[in-house]
Amino acid sequence: MKRRDQIDTAIRVILMIISGLVVIFPLVLTVMNSFKSASEIATNILALPTSLNLDNFKEAWSRLNFPTAFKNTLLVSIVSTIGEVIIAGMTGYWIVRHSNKFTKFWHTLIMCAMSVPFQCIMITFSSIMVGVLKLGNTILGVGIAFWVITLPMSMFLVSGAVKSVPVEIEEAARIDGCGSLKTYWTVVFPMIKGTIFSIATLNLMKYWNDYLMTSFILTKKPMRTIQIAVHMLFNDTYFTWPVAVAAVTLSILPLFIFFVFAQKRVMGGVTDGAVKG
């Protein structure tokens, strides 16, 4: 039995190593080639760079107009994340604590939206945002679009976390004179902040890396996000692989640094929301 356990452990370790390499290899390859010249990449894409040449990054920084693209991406991510935390948090809390036919109907309707891929509705959705609501080329327009798309999953996680909060604590708060709004922000919100932080972080990564949604709404050059700018770089007539991979490296670097510091809180919050719900 002991030998069988050792074999099982060895298999799991091997599978973990293989999975890790599959995930890490493309990232390492991208960063490694961003320091190479075009001739080095053509000779051997798997070889280490002969020197840490930063010319590719300088060229990518200039052609992406990186400061402007970074600012637009950051604003889109912040507005979308803050709005999603507020809307999903309060909606999930209200549905759990006010269970009736009306809230159950809307809860089911919102949850069903998770089964609809954005690609199925993207043309109609973008036409409404740009043509009807006149929110094209605005940060608010992208923010509202993201709120709609990510609400179902965010509300699902919040609902699970709210169910773990004892109702007696809220009843005590109401006896002390707190209304529903104050009860949520002063009592419930601090108790589910792990799940909220996970929702915010996971959605932030989605907003930062999104290309499809932003490309439909942000069509003007000064409003381009990093992902749109990188895509346009690949479509440019003056295209070189060294500059392209350097641009990709620049696009993932800010979010990579953030997630390195935030991953512990993210994993803990997701576990809390899943188990307690």
N, C-alpha and C positions, 0 to 999 in steps of 0.2 A: 504493500500500500504506500509505504514511504517512497519507494522508487517511482511509483506512478505519479505521486505528487510532485516529485522532482522533475519528471518529464513534462508534466502539465505546466509547471512554472517556467521551464526552459522554453517551451513552445510559446507561452505568453510573452516572454521577454523578447524572443526572436521576432514575433509579430509586431511588438511595440517598436522595436528598432527599425524594422522595415517600414512601418507606417510613418515613423519620424523622418526617415530618410526621404520617403516619397514627398512629404510636406516641405521639408527644408531644402531639398535639392534645387527646385526651381528658383527659390529665393537666393540661394548662394550663387547659382549660375548667373542670375541677373546682376547681382552686385559685383561679382567678379569680372564680368564682361564690360561693365560700365567704365572700368579703368583702362580698357584695351583700345588699341587703334583698330581701324577697319581691317588692316592686313593681319593682325594678330587673331581677330575673330574668324577671319576666313581660313587661316592656317589651322587652328585648333580651338574650337569653342570651349573645350573642357580644360584647356591649359591655364595655369595661373598667369596673371599679367606680369610682364617684365618689369614694370614700374607703376607707381601710383600716380598716373597722369590725371590731373583734374580738368584738363581742357574740355573733355566731354561734358562735365557738369557745368562749366561756365557757358558753353554753347547751349546746353539744354535750358539753363536758367534764363538766358536771354530770349531764346525762341519760344519758350513757354510763357514768357512774361510772368515768371513764377510769383513775384510778390502780389500781383493783382489776382492771379488764379488762386493763390493760397488764401488771400483775404476773402474772396467769394466763396470758396469751399468751406472756410471756417465759419463764415456767417450762416451759410445754408445749414451746416451741421449743428451749430448752436441753437438757431431759431427752431429747427425741426426737432431737436432733442428736448429742449425745454417745453415746447408745446406738447410733444407726445407724452412726456412725464405728467404734465398737468391734466391733459384730457383723458389719457388712459387710466391714470391713477384715480381720479375722481369718478370716472364712469364705472370702473371696476368696483370701487368701494360702494357706490350707490346701488348697483345691481345686486351685490351680495347682501347688503343690509336692508334692502327694500324689495324682497322677493314677492312678486305678484305676477299675474298673467301678463301685464303690460311689460314689465322689466324682463320677464322670461322670454317673451316674444322678441324683444330687441336684442337680448343676449344671444339667442339662437341665430337671429338674422346676421349679427355682427360676426359670430363665429363661422357661419357659412361662407363669409367673405374670404376666409383663409384658403378656401378650396379654389378660388378664382385667380389664376395667374394674371399678373399685370399685363403681360403681352396680349391677352385676350381683349383688354379694354383700353389699351394705351392710346389708340388713335381717338376714340370717342372721349376719353378722359382728358387728354391734352387739348382737344378742341373746345371742351367746356371751360377749362382753365384759361386758355388763351383767348378764344373767340367770344365766349359768353361772359365770363367773369372779368375779362380784361386784366389778367394777372400775369401775362407773359413778360419775361425779362425782369422779374421782381423776385427778391429773396422771399417775400411773404408768399408769393404764388407757389414756389417750390416747397416752402414749409408746409402749407396747407395740403399740397399733394402728398407729401410724405406722411403727414398726420393720418390721412385717410387710408393709405396703403398699409401702414404698420400698426394701426389701431387694434385689429383683431388679436394678433399674437401678444401685444403688450397688455391688453386688457385681460387676456386669458391668464397671464402670469400674475398680474395684480390680484385678480379674483382669488387665485389659489393662496396667495400670501395673506389676503384680508381674512380668509376663513380661519387662519391660525390665530388671529387676534381675539381674545376673549371678549364677548359682548358686554360682560359685567363692567369692564374698564370704561367702555363708552357710556354705559348707563350712569356710572359714577360721574363722568365728565358732564353729562347733561344735567344731573342733579345740581352740579356746581354752576350751572348757567350757560354751558357751552352749547351752541347750535351745531347743526350737522357739519357746516363748513369748518368751524373752529375745531370741532372734535376730530375731524379727519386730519387737519394740518398739525395739530398740537399733540394728538394722542396716537392715531393710527399711522400716520406717515412716518414718524420716527421708528415705529416698530417694524415696518416693512421696508425700511430704507435699503437693506441689502438687496432685495428684489428690485426695487426702483433703480438702484445703481447699476444692476446687471442689465435691466431694460435700456437704460440710458446709454451704457457702453456698447452693447450689441447693436443698437439702432444707430449710434454714432458711427460705427464702422460701416454700416450699410449706407448711411447718408454720405459719408466721405468718399466711398468707392463707387457710388452710383454714377452711371453714365446715361442710361436710357431715359430716366425721368427728367434729369436736368437738361439733356440735349433737346427734348421736346419743348421745354418751357423757356430755357435761357438760350436764345438764338443769336443774340448780339455778341460781338467779339469782346467788349469790355466786361461782359457778365459771365464769361467762360469760367468754369471750375477747372480744377487740375485735370480731372479725367477727360473732360472735353478737349482741353488744350493738348493733352498727350495723344488723344485720338486724331486730332487735326494734324499733329506732328507726323504721325504715321501716314497720313494722306498727302502730306506735303510733297511737292515735286523735288525739293532738295532734301532727300531722305538719306540718312546714314544710320546704320545699326548702332554704332558706339554712342551717338547722341540719343538715339531712341531708348536704349537700355538705361542710360544715365537719367533720362527723364522719368522712366518708370521707377527707378530707385528713389529719385526725389519725391515722387508722388506717394510712395509707401512709407517713407522714413518717419514723418511726423506721427502717423497713426501707429506705426510699429513701436516707437518710443513710448507712446501713451499706453498701449496695451501691455507692454512689459511691466509697467508699474501698477496697472489696474487689474491684471488677470486674476489675482487672488480674490479680490472683492467680487469680481464677475462670477467666478465659479462658485463661490460660497452663496451668492444671492440666487443663482439659478437653482442650486440644490435646495435652498430654503423654500423657494416658490414651488418647486415640484413636489417635495416631500410633504410639506405642511398643507398643501392644497389637497 
